[in-house]
């Protein structure tokens, strides 16, 4: 077994690691630290939560001069977000406190005057977002001529956020003989191109999460539920009720969806907070403070806002939509299952998104179990279990129960003691919101298969029966001028509602509107579903047809 002593780290670092309770290096630290101490460049593909921060921070600190340090940094770490900049900076402080290391995180959203003062006094390590680093370089307040090591942390996320040109510009201003370290959770082609351009004969390390021993539960339990868009808010609430997370992040695609879902969940009694790029840094700091203080238990966020977050009590990640790229799924799931703690990743997939789940499984090499939305009976059983657990905890704690004995004794003069206990449990259950009488079943929607796709998606529909036979006609305010085709309408309806392609009747597409026949029983569901989605990238007016068109 390798120890930190075996890695030949300096005494000050070993004492700091001992004080922090670190007993042995993680696999990535064991693999990365020795070549980095030798000055080699390194290309590491590593999942979040594997210990990679210490893997690059300890070698940078090991090579820090003991005396005679200049005011310019010898280490530069580039990260995608403000949150990650703070976390990495704190790690450097913890490991290097006996060395008197001067670490400065610089990022947007913080008064630049404070950063200017710290840079003027002198720093050893700068942890920066690319945009703010360039800003200081243009002011000549961040000078990189003395940098010995550059680290690109979560490099794929920086590329996804559009920082490729900024990274190139920064690297051009660093010495040619510098050591370059690149860590990324995924390795897309453009990442390989950057590595080839800027790394010299790098040591390559590929490290996933620690393998799970036979019989042990996986660190992240991954599952998905197929649900029509119209029922997604209710389905999310049902899943959260059954899972009862300590703290969870729910990922949405847009700011508008974040705000709308946050309002919906708060209306259902959850303590939800929104986090997206339209908020100021001060607002985002307040939100994160409430989550870490457990005054909020749900964070509804966009990918950009949630990048780099590390919340210790986080137990669940929910994809409200299937991520558009497998790499995004990897980053989202990486928020849980860290440091050996078990986590849960849940995805709400619309029927047409089922194939995207398969693509994610192929890339990650991990199975995502498709499960049925919990029923009202499941929810009732879960809430009874929570009541039982609360009573069990109270009995174990012996929480001043003696003062209630007189109530039980007087009631048992008249009623059986079991009936008294049942009545008390019912009161406790109802007081904690155990009643589910108002809950409705959420329709089960099977994933779409090739057999479900109607031939009408390739052309017109079957002959119209004038709305007879239990069919009704819907008006959609998009037509040929918006590029709408029959297959677009069939795909949208089958993807957003419980209908299959074969259930849809005749389709008529005019220049500015379309008419579609659907079963009368499903008309309101289809209207609600289509109002919540887009067709050809546009929102459409959807209603029942108000008059019968002549034939």
C-alpha positions in Angstrom: 0.0 0.0 0.0 1.4 3.4 -1.0 1.5 6.1 1.6 2.1 9.8 1.3 5.5 9.3 2.8 6.3 6.9 -0.1 5.6 9.8 -2.5 8.5 11.7 -1.0 6.5 14.8 -0.1 8.1 17.4 2.1 7.5 17.3 5.8 5.3 20.4 5.9 2.9 18.8 3.4 2.9 15.5 5.3 2.0 17.2 8.5 -0.9 19.1 6.9 -2.2 15.9 5.3 -2.1 14.1 8.7 -3.9 17.0 10.4 -6.6 16.9 7.7 -7.1 13.1 8.4 -5.7 11.9 5.1 -4.3 8.4 5.6 -3.3 7.2 2.1 -3.3 8.7 -1.4 -6.2 7.9 -3.8 -5.3 6.0 -7.0 -5.0 9.2 -9.1 -2.7 10.8 -6.5 -0.5 7.7 -6.5 -0.3 7.8 -10.3 0.0 11.5 -10.8 2.2 12.9 -8.0 5.5 11.1 -8.8 5.8 12.2 -12.5 4.6 15.7 -11.6 7.3 15.9 -8.9 9.8 15.0 -11.7 8.6 18.0 -13.7 6.8 15.9 -16.4 3.7 17.2 -18.2 0.5 15.2 -17.5 -2.7 14.5 -19.4 -5.3 13.1 -17.0 -8.8 11.9 -17.7 -10.4 11.7 -14.3 -14.0 11.7 -13.0 -15.0 14.3 -10.5 -14.5 13.2 -6.9 -11.4 11.1 -7.5 -9.0 13.4 -5.6 -7.4 15.2 -8.5 -7.1 18.6 -6.8 -4.6 17.2 -4.3 -3.0 15.3 -7.2 -1.8 18.6 -8.8 -1.8 20.9 -5.8 0.7 18.8 -3.7 3.4 18.8 -6.5 3.0 22.5 -7.1 3.4 23.2 -3.4 6.4 20.7 -3.2 8.3 22.8 -5.8 7.5 26.1 -4.0 10.7 28.0 -3.1 11.3 28.1 0.6 12.7 31.7 0.6 13.3 34.5 -1.7 10.0 34.3 -3.5 9.2 37.1 -5.9 5.8 38.8 -6.0 4.8 37.0 -9.3 3.1 33.6 -9.2 5.0 30.4 -9.8 1.7 28.4 -10.3 -1.4 29.1 -12.3 -4.5 27.0 -12.2 -7.3 27.8 -14.7 -10.8 26.6 -13.8 -14.2 27.1 -15.4 -16.2 28.7 -12.6 -16.0 31.0 -9.6 -17.1 28.2 -7.3 -14.4 25.9 -8.4 -11.8 28.7 -8.1 -12.7 29.1 -4.5 -12.6 25.4 -3.8 -9.2 24.9 -5.4 -7.8 27.9 -3.6 -9.0 26.7 -0.3 -7.4 23.3 -0.9 -4.0 25.0 -1.6 -4.4 26.9 1.6 -5.1 23.8 3.6 -2.2 21.8 2.2 0.3 24.6 2.2 -0.4 26.5 5.4 2.9 25.5 7.0 4.7 26.8 3.9 3.1 30.2 4.2 1.7 29.8 0.7 0.1 32.9 -0.8 -2.9 31.8 -2.9 -5.3 34.1 -4.7 -8.6 33.1 -6.5 -9.5 35.6 -9.2 -12.9 35.5 -10.9 -15.6 37.7 -12.2 -18.3 38.9 -9.8 -15.8 39.9 -7.1 -14.6 43.6 -6.7 -11.5 43.8 -8.8 -9.9 46.2 -6.4 -9.4 43.5 -3.8 -7.7 41.3 -6.3 -5.5 44.2 -7.5 -4.3 44.8 -3.9 -3.5 41.1 -3.4 -1.6 40.9 -6.6 0.4 44.0 -5.8 1.4 42.5 -2.4 2.6 39.3 -4.2 1.2 35.8 -4.6 2.6 32.3 -5.2 -0.4 30.6 -6.7 -3.2 32.1 -8.8 -6.4 30.1 -9.3 -8.4 31.9 -12.0 -11.3 31.8 -14.4 -9.9 32.4 -17.9 -11.8 35.7 -18.5 -10.7 37.4 -15.4 -7.1 36.1 -15.8 -7.0 37.8 -19.3 -8.5 41.0 -17.8 -5.6 41.2 -15.2 -3.0 40.3 -17.9 -4.3 43.2 -20.1 -3.9 45.5 -17.0 -0.4 44.2 -16.5 -1.4 43.3 -12.9 -1.0 39.5 -13.5 2.5 38.7 -14.9 3.1 35.1 -15.9 6.8 35.3 -16.7 7.8 33.3 -13.6 5.1 30.6 -13.8 6.7 27.1 -13.5 3.4 25.1 -13.7 0.1 25.7 -15.4 -2.9 23.5 -14.5 -6.0 23.3 -16.7 -8.6 21.8 -14.3 -11.9 20.5 -15.7 -10.7 21.6 -19.1 -13.6 20.1 -21.1 -16.0 22.3 -19.2 -13.9 25.4 -20.0 -14.1 24.5 -23.7 -17.9 23.9 -23.4 -18.2 27.4 -21.9 -16.4 29.0 -24.8 -13.0 29.6 -23.2 -10.8 27.9 -25.8 -9.4 31.2 -27.3 -8.9 32.6 -23.8 -6.9 29.5 -22.8 -4.7 29.7 -25.9 -4.0 33.4 -25.3 -3.1 32.8 -21.6 -0.8 29.8 -22.5 1.0 32.0 -25.1 2.1 34.4 -22.3 3.6 31.7 -20.1 7.2 30.5 -20.4 8.0 27.8 -23.0 9.7 25.6 -20.4 6.7 25.5 -18.1 5.2 22.3 -16.8 1.6 21.8 -18.1 -1.0 19.7 -16.4 -4.4 19.0 -18.0 -7.3 17.3 -16.2 -10.6 16.6 -17.9 -13.5 14.3 -17.1 -14.0 13.6 -20.8 -11.6 13.7 -23.8 -13.3 15.1 -26.9 -11.3 15.6 -30.1 -10.7 19.3 -29.5 -9.3 18.6 -26.1 -6.9 16.2 -27.6 -5.8 18.9 -30.1 -5.1 21.4 -27.2 -3.1 18.7 -25.4 -1.1 17.9 -28.5 -0.3 21.6 -29.0 0.7 22.5 -25.5 1.9 19.4 -23.7 5.4 17.9 -24.2 5.6 14.1 -24.1 2.9 14.0 -21.3 2.4 11.1 -18.9 -1.2 9.9 -19.6 -3.5 8.8 -16.8 -7.1 7.6 -17.1 -8.8 7.2 -13.8 -12.5 6.6 -13.1 -14.1 6.2 -9.8 -12.8 3.5 -7.5 -14.0 0.0 -8.5 -16.9 -1.4 -6.4 -16.2 -4.6 -4.6 -18.5 -7.6 -5.3 -21.7 -7.3 -3.3 -21.2 -3.6 -2.5 -23.7 -0.9 -3.7 -22.4 1.3 -6.5 -21.4 4.8 -5.4 -24.0 6.3 -7.7 -27.3 4.6 -8.4 -28.5 5.6 -11.8 -32.1 5.4 -13.0 -34.5 7.0 -15.4 -38.3 7.5 -15.6 -40.1 7.9 -19.0 -42.8 10.6 -18.6 -44.7 12.9 -20.9 -43.7 16.6 -20.6 -47.1 17.6 -19.3 -46.7 15.4 -16.2 -43.0 16.2 -15.6 -43.5 18.6 -12.6 -45.8 16.1 -10.9 -43.4 13.2 -11.7 -40.5 15.1 -10.2 -42.5 15.8 -7.0 -43.4 12.1 -6.7 -39.9 10.9 -7.2 -38.5 13.5 -4.7 -41.2 12.4 -2.1 -40.2 8.8 -2.5 -36.5 9.4 -2.5 -36.5 12.0 0.3 -33.0 13.4 -0.5 -31.0 15.2 2.1 -30.1 17.7 -0.6 -30.5 17.6 -4.4 -29.6 19.5 -7.6 -32.2 19.5 -10.4 -30.7 20.4 -13.7 -32.7 22.2 -16.3 -31.8 23.4 -19.8 -32.8 27.1 -19.6 -33.1 30.0 -17.1 -36.8 30.2 -17.8 -37.3 26.6 -17.0 -35.3 27.0 -13.8 -37.4 29.9 -12.6 -40.7 28.2 -13.5 -39.8 24.9 -11.9 -38.5 26.6 -8.7 -41.9 28.4 -8.3 -43.8 25.2 -9.0 -41.8 23.2 -6.4 -42.1 25.9 -3.8 -45.8 25.9 -4.4 -45.8 22.2 -3.6 -44.1 22.7 -0.3 -40.4 22.1 -1.1 -37.6 24.4 -0.1 -36.2 25.1 -3.6 -33.7 27.7 -4.7 -32.9 28.8 -8.3 -29.4 29.2 -9.6 -28.6 30.4 -13.2 -26.4 32.8 -15.1 -29.0 35.6 -15.0 -28.3 36.0 -11.3 -25.7 38.2 -9.8 -22.7 36.7 -8.0 -24.1 38.0 -4.7 -27.4 36.3 -5.3 -25.6 33.0 -6.2 -23.5 33.2 -3.1 -26.7 33.6 -0.9 -28.3 30.6 -2.6 -25.3 28.4 -2.0 -25.1 29.6 1.6 -28.7 28.5 2.2 -28.1 25.1 0.6 -25.0 24.5 2.7 -26.8 25.7 5.8 -29.6 23.2 5.0 -32.2 26.0 5.0 -32.9 24.9 1.4 -32.9 21.3 0.2 -33.4 21.6 -3.6 -31.2 23.6 -6.0 -32.8 24.1 -9.4 -29.9 25.0 -11.8 -28.6 25.3 -15.3 -25.4 23.5 -16.2 -23.3 26.7 -16.4 -24.4 27.9 -13.0 -23.8 24.5 -11.3 -20.3 23.8 -12.8 -17.7 23.2 -10.2 -20.1 23.0 -7.2 -19.1 20.7 -4.4 -21.8 20.4 -1.7 -20.9 17.9 0.9 -24.5 17.0 1.9 -25.6 16.5 -1.7 -27.2 13.1 -2.1 -29.2 13.3 -5.4 -28.8 14.7 -8.9 -31.9 15.0 -11.1 -31.8 15.6 -14.8 -35.2 17.3 -15.5 -34.3 16.8 -19.2 -32.0 14.3 -20.7 -28.6 16.1 -21.3 -28.0 16.9 -24.9 -24.5 15.3 -24.7 -23.2 12.3 -22.7 -20.3 14.5 -21.4 -22.9 16.8 -19.7 -24.4 13.8 -18.0 -20.9 12.7 -16.8 -20.4 16.2 -15.2 -23.8 16.3 -13.6 -23.5 12.8 -12.1 -20.0 13.7 -10.8 -21.7 16.1 -8.3 -22.7 13.1 -6.1 -21.0 9.8 -5.0 -17.9 11.7 -3.9 -15.4 10.6 -1.2 -17.0 7.2 -0.9 -20.5 8.5 -0.2 -23.3 6.9 -2.1 -25.2 9.1 -4.5 -28.3 8.9 -6.7 -28.7 10.1 -10.3 -32.2 10.3 -11.7 -33.3 11.3 -15.2 -36.8 12.3 -16.4 -36.9 11.3 -20.0 -39.6 12.1 -22.5 -40.5 9.1 -24.8 -38.6 10.5 -27.7 -35.5 10.9 -25.6 -35.1 7.2 -24.8 -32.5 6.7 -27.5 -30.4 9.5 -25.9 -30.3 7.4 -22.7 -28.9 4.6 -24.7 -26.2 6.9 -26.1 -25.2 7.9 -22.6 -25.0 4.3 -21.6 -22.7 3.5 -24.5 -20.3 6.4 -23.6 -20.2 5.9 -19.9 -20.3 2.1 -20.0 -22.8 2.1 -17.2 -26.5 1.0 -17.2 -29.3 3.4 -16.5 -32.2 1.4 -15.2 -35.6 2.6 -16.6 -38.2 2.4 -13.9 -41.9 3.2 -13.6 -43.0 6.4 -11.9 -43.9 5.7 -8.3 -47.6 5.1 -7.8 -49.9 6.7 -5.2 -49.6 3.4 -3.3 -45.8 3.7 -3.4 -46.0 7.2 -2.1 -48.3 6.1 0.7 -46.0 3.3 1.7 -43.0 5.7 1.7 -44.7 8.2 3.9 -45.7 5.5 6.3 -42.1 4.3 6.4 -41.0 7.9 7.2 -43.5 8.1 10.1 -42.3 4.7 11.4 -38.7 5.9 11.2 -39.5 9.1 13.1 -41.3 7.2 15.9 -38.5 4.7 16.1 -35.9 7.5 16.5 -38.1 9.2 19.2 -38.3 5.9 21.1 -34.5 5.4 20.9 -33.9 8.9 22.1 -36.2 8.5 25.0 -37.3 12.1 24.2 -39.1 13.0 27.4 -41.9 10.5 26.8 -42.7 10.0 30.5 -44.9 13.1 30.7 -47.3 11.5 28.2 -47.8 8.3 30.2 -50.8 9.7 32.0 -52.6 10.4 28.7 -52.0 6.8 27.6 -53.1 5.3 30.9 -56.4 7.2 31.1 -57.2 6.3 27.5 -56.5 2.6 28.1 -59.2 2.6 30.8 -61.6 2.9 27.9 -59.8 1.6 24.8 -57.5 -1.2 23.9 -53.8 -0.1 24.1 -53.2 -1.1 20.4 -56.1 1.2 19.3 -54.6 4.1 21.3 -51.2 3.5 19.6 -52.9 3.4 16.2 -54.7 6.7 16.8 -51.4 8.3 18.0 -49.6 7.1 14.9 -52.4 8.4 12.7 -52.1 11.9 14.3 -48.4 11.9 13.9 -48.6 10.7 10.3 -51.2 13.3 9.3 -49.2 16.1 11.1 -46.2 15.4 8.9 -48.2 15.6 5.6 -48.8 11.9 5.3 -52.2 12.2 3.6 -52.1 11.4 -0.1 -55.8 11.5 -0.9 -55.3 14.4 -3.3 -52.6 12.7 -5.3 -53.5 11.5 -8.8 -51.8 8.6 -10.7 -49.3 9.7 -13.2 -49.8 7.9 -16.6 -47.2 5.4 -17.5 -45.6 6.2 -20.8 -43.6 3.5 -22.6 -40.5 4.5 -24.3 -41.0 5.0 -28.1 -39.8 2.2 -30.3 -39.5 2.0 -34.1 -42.7 0.1 -34.3 -44.6 2.9 -32.6 -43.7 5.4 -35.4 -46.6 5.9 -37.7 -46.3 5.8 -41.5 -48.0 9.2 -41.3 -44.7 10.7 -40.1 -43.5 10.2 -43.6 -46.4 12.0 -45.3 -50.1 12.6 -44.8 -52.6 11.0 -42.5 -55.4 8.5 -42.9 -58.7 9.8 -44.3 -60.5 12.1 -42.0 -63.8 11.0 -40.4 -64.9 14.6 -39.7 -64.0 14.2 -36.0 -66.2 11.1 -35.6 -65.2 7.9 -34.0 -64.1 9.6 -30.8 -61.7 11.9 -32.6 -61.4 15.7 -32.3 -59.4 18.2 -34.2 -56.7 20.6 -32.7 -55.5 23.9 -34.1 -51.8 24.7 -33.9 -50.6 28.2 -34.9 -47.6 27.0 -36.9 -47.6 25.9 -40.6 -45.6 25.5 -43.7 -44.1 29.0 -43.4 -42.4 27.8 -40.1 -41.1 24.7 -41.9 -43.6 22.4 -40.1 -44.0 18.9 -41.7 -46.4 16.0 -40.7 -43.6 14.1 -39.1 -42.8 17.1 -36.9 -46.3 17.2 -35.5 -46.5 13.4 -35.1 -43.1 13.4 -33.3 -44.1 16.3 -31.0 -47.4 14.8 -30.0 -46.1 11.3 -29.5 -43.0 12.6 -27.7 -44.8 15.0 -25.3 -48.0 13.0 -24.6 -49.1 9.5 -23.9 -50.3 8.9 -27.5 -48.4 6.8 -30.0 -48.0 7.7 -33.6 -50.8 5.3 -34.7 -53.3 7.1 -32.4 -53.0 10.3 -34.4 -55.5 10.9 -37.2 -55.5 13.2 -40.3 -53.0 16.1 -40.5 -53.6 19.2 -42.6 -50.9 21.8 -42.9 -51.7 25.3 -44.2 -49.3 28.2 -44.6 -49.8 29.7 -41.1 -51.5 26.9 -39.1 -52.0 23.2 -38.9 -54.9 20.9 -37.9 -54.4 17.5 -36.3 -56.9 14.8 -35.3 -56.4 13.2 -31.9 -58.6 11.0 -29.7 -61.1 13.0 -27.8 -60.1 11.3 -24.5 -56.5 12.7 -24.9 -57.2 16.1 -26.4 -56.7 18.1 -23.2 -53.5 16.2 -22.4 -52.1 16.9 -25.9 -53.0 20.6 -25.6 -51.3 20.9 -22.3 -48.2 19.0 -23.5 -47.8 21.0 -26.7 -48.2 24.3 -24.9 -45.2 23.4 -22.8 -42.8 22.5 -25.7 -41.6 23.9 -29.0 -42.1 22.7 -32.6 -39.3 23.6 -35.0 -37.8 25.7 -32.2 -41.0 27.8 -31.8 -43.8 28.0 -29.3 -47.2 27.4 -30.9 -50.8 28.4 -30.0 -52.7 25.2 -29.4 -56.5 24.8 -28.9 -59.4 22.9 -30.1 -60.6 23.9 -33.6 -63.4 26.4 -33.2 -65.4 25.5 -36.3 -65.7 22.7 -38.8 -63.9 23.4 -42.0 -65.8 22.6 -45.3 -64.6 19.6 -47.2 
